[in-house]
Amino acid sequence: MARLAFLMVFSSVMALAHAEYERSVPAANAVLREKPSSVVVYFTQPVEVRLSTFGVYALEAPREAWGNPSRLRQLAQPLVRKVLASRGSAGRRVDMGVATTARTSRDVILRLRPDLEPGPYVVVWRNLGVDGHSVVGFFVFVYRS
């Protein structure tokens, strides 16, 4: 009986789990001294890569905000809403698209343009997990030369 109760609770918890942000390279709120060539976002479950939206966008922010992650996240919110409403076609996109070739994956690679300028950037996504649920998220990082 205890085993059955455990399985029912465990199954319920698993059913509630979606493809949430787990970590990334560069990390959320990172300040980089070297220009990154890509961004990798890791999720807790596989996502349907081709049915999801991913992008990296330049964030217009005053230089004094570059060292303040909470201020950058606040400044990023209008851009994130605009990008998601336009399905990724708004904003100054600095990635060259998704490099992940698998249909489903827990990690998604976005190649960055080689002419990336120093400044703050926002990584935005609306993923479709293999469980059929969509999750929206974003994080910021700063590249300082």
WOHU-V87553 format. One record per backbone hydrogen bond with DSSP energy under -1.0 kcal/mol. CO is the residue of the C=O (numbers start at 1). NH is the residue of the N-H. If there is no record, write none. Layout:
[[CO;NH] [CO;NH]]
This chain:
[[1;5] [2;6] [3;7] [4;8] [5;9] [6;10] [7;11] [8;12] [9;13] [10;14] [11;15] [12;16] [18;20] [20;44] [23;42] [25;40] [27;30] [30;142] [32;144] [37;112] [39;110] [40;25] [41;108] [42;22] [42;23] [46;130] [47;49] [47;105] [49;52] [53;126] [55;124] [56;94] [57;122] [62;65] [63;66] [65;68] [68;72] [69;73] [70;74] [71;75] [72;76] [73;77] [76;80] [77;81] [78;82] [79;83] [80;84] [81;85] [82;86] [83;88] [91;93] [92;58] [94;113] [97;111] [103;49] [105;47] [106;43] [108;41] [109;99] [110;39] [111;96] [113;116] [119;143] [120;59] [121;141] [122;57] [123;139] [124;55] [125;137] [126;53] [127;135] [128;48] [129;132] [133;129] [135;127] [137;125] [139;123] [140;29] [141;121] [142;32] [143;119]]
